[in-house]
Amino acid sequence: MKFAVSPSTALAAGLFLASVSQNCECFSIDGRATLKSTRIAMNMSSKEAEIAALREAAAKAREEAQRLAKELGKEIDFTSQSSTATEKKIVKSLTCEEITSLLSSKVSFETDDSNKQVEAMNSMVESGELSLWSSVTSDASLRTYPVTLNFLESRSGGKLTGKTLGVEGNIDVSLDDIKDATIAVTLGSTALGIASLALLPENVGATLCYLIALVPVAFLGIGSTSPGIIADGIAMFKGTADDQVKKDERVCRHEAGHFLCGYLCGLPVKSYSITDLGYPCVEFHTTSSGPATGRELSAEEIAALSVVAMSGSVAEVLSYGEARGGENDLIELENIFRRSKEFIGSEKRQNLTRWGALTAYNLINANKDKYEKLVEAFQQKKTVSECVAAVEAV
């Protein structure tokens, strides 16, 4: 059967097909757009899930760190740390001369008390003129923790031990040295006694021989009651590594270690002078929060002073392999421990001493270039302001 299609009907059919085709094309475009938006939404959802997972992991890490800190007797305040980290101060690049001039106009280390020094130095830090003053008090560097001898030795690459720090007695004199000295004294006295009898008149020679015979007895008597005296005498006669290294250089490096660590811990200078022997010597106030005369010291103050006390010996070890000038520092550290608010027992004192040595080791190594400039300033007997400039200058 055949149908006859009129021109008007054909035109209507064509318009209908064109409309359908256009609608199909629009549907295809809308479909692709919908698919694309779906993919974007899925990616955003995936990223949000990843961020949430990272936040959860960070929260777990903070909890673990807090748990470990509590085991060490401390508690970490992540809020204050994060807020401090976001505060960035602009530090000015100043030369030694510029820093020295600024210090001379704002602070007098010779006459200003600890409060004025701290106030002036803090204001210079705020203005960006100084950057290292009291820098370790704002991070975790002064958080104490137990330090064993093995831990101290391993963390310092075997450099810091009880022997190299000079806390195990005189390290220059061995048992063989004492034996050799005893034999030498005995043989020498015998030879002198025989010579006095043979060469001198009878009465004089006999009297002198008896006196010489008492020398070995006296040597043995002193050695059995005060061996340190004999050891010191042997060390002086024997000679030490200081025969090759000038004593003033060792002293300068020792005092420069004190100065650097005291400055980083924010301790104001109590005195800085050149001794009668021509060596520079620095002494710090025991606290950065005002005079500490007659009052007990907090745990934070004890920690800072432990670092400063051990820094001189540590500086010697880093330069010469062993320390020789830390005896007075250890005595002063014991006096500091007695002024603590909290009782510090024998074991904790040893831990604090070793922790102070390790922290000083880390600070000096982290500022090695600054330390060497400071040593040079000490050797040239420069002023406190010039020493600070040597540390702070770019």
Residue pairs with C-beta under 8 A, 6 or more apart in sequence:
62 78
65 76
66 75
66 76
66 78
69 75
69 76
72 145
72 146
74 143
74 144
74 145
76 140
84 138
89 125
89 126
89 128
90 128
91 128
91 131
92 127
92 128
92 129
93 394
94 102
94 129
94 392
94 393
94 394
95 393
95 394
96 386
96 389
96 390
96 393
97 389
99 129
99 130
99 385
99 388
99 389
99 392
99 393
100 385
100 386
100 388
100 389
102 124
102 129
103 124
103 385
103 388
103 389
104 385
106 120
106 123
106 124
107 116
107 117
107 120
107 121
109 117
109 269
109 272
109 383
109 384
109 385
110 272
110 384
112 120
113 268
113 291
114 268
114 270
114 285
114 287
114 288
114 290
114 291
115 290
115 291
117 268
117 269
118 266
118 268
118 288
118 289
121 130
121 133
121 134
121 266
121 268
122 133
122 134
124 130
124 133
125 131
125 133
125 134
130 388
130 392
131 392
132 263
132 264
132 367
132 370
132 391
132 392
133 263
133 264
133 266
133 388
133 392
134 264
134 265
134 266
134 288
135 264
136 142
136 264
136 265
136 266
136 363
137 265
137 266
137 288
137 300
137 304
141 359
141 362
141 363
142 265
142 300
142 303
142 304
142 307
142 359
143 303
144 299
144 303
144 306
144 351
144 352
144 355
145 355
146 351
146 355
147 351
147 354
147 355
147 358
148 354
149 161
149 162
149 354
151 354
151 358
152 160
152 161
152 354
152 357
152 358
153 159
153 160
153 161
155 358
155 361
156 358
156 361
159 317
159 318
159 321
159 361
160 314
160 317
160 357
160 358
160 361
162 168
163 171
163 322
164 171
164 317
164 321
164 322
164 323
165 310
165 313
165 314
165 317
165 323
165 326
165 357
166 313
166 322
166 323
166 324
166 326
166 327
167 326
167 330
167 353
170 228
170 231
170 232
170 235
171 322
172 231
172 235
172 238
172 240
173 231
173 234
173 235
173 238
177 234
177 238
178 223
178 227
178 230
178 231
178 234
181 219
181 230
181 234
182 216
182 219
182 220
182 223
185 215
185 216
185 219
186 216
189 212
189 213
189 215
189 216
192 212
193 208
193 209
193 212
193 213
194 209
196 204
196 205
196 208
196 209
196 212
197 205
197 206
197 209
198 205
199 205
200 208
219 230
222 229
222 230
223 230
240 324
241 320
241 322
242 250
242 324
245 320
248 278
248 279
248 379
249 379
250 316
250 319
250 320
250 324
250 325
251 279
251 280
251 325
252 279
252 280
252 375
252 378
252 379
253 315
253 316
253 319
253 375
253 378
254 312
254 313
254 315
254 316
254 323
254 325
254 326
255 279
255 280
255 281
255 282
255 312
255 378
256 315
256 371
256 374
256 375
256 377
256 378
257 311
257 312
257 313
257 314
257 315
257 316
257 360
257 364
257 371
258 282
258 284
258 308
258 311
258 312
258 315
259 282
259 374
259 378
259 387
260 311
260 363
260 364
260 367
260 370
260 371
260 374
260 391
261 307
261 308
261 311
261 360
261 363
261 364
262 269
262 282
262 284
262 308
262 311
263 388
263 391
264 363
264 367
265 288
265 304
265 307
265 308
266 288
266 304
267 284
267 285
267 286
267 287
267 288
267 304
267 305
267 308
268 284
268 285
268 288
269 282
269 283
269 284
269 285
269 384
270 283
270 284
270 285
271 281
271 282
271 283
272 280
272 281
272 282
272 283
272 383
272 384
272 387
273 280
273 281
274 280
274 281
274 381
275 281
280 378
280 381
282 384
284 308
285 291
285 292
286 292
286 297
286 301
286 305
286 336
286 339
287 297
287 301
288 304
292 301
292 339
296 339
296 340
296 341
297 305
297 336
297 339
297 340
297 341
298 341
299 340
299 341
299 342
302 336
302 337
302 340
302 344
302 352
303 352
303 355
303 356
305 333
305 336
306 333
306 336
306 352
306 353
306 355
306 356
306 359
307 356
307 359
307 360
307 363
308 356
308 360
309 329
309 330
309 332
309 333
309 336
309 356
310 326
310 329
310 333
310 353
310 356
310 357
310 360
311 356
311 360
311 363
311 364
312 323
312 325
312 326
312 329
313 323
313 325
313 326
313 329
313 357
314 323
314 357
314 360
314 361
314 364
315 360
315 364
315 371
316 322
316 323
316 324
316 325
316 326
317 323
318 361
318 364
318 365
330 353
333 353
333 356
334 349
337 344
337 349
337 352
344 352
364 371
367 391
370 390
370 391
373 390
373 391
373 393
374 387
374 390
374 391
376 390
377 386
377 387
377 390
378 387
382 390
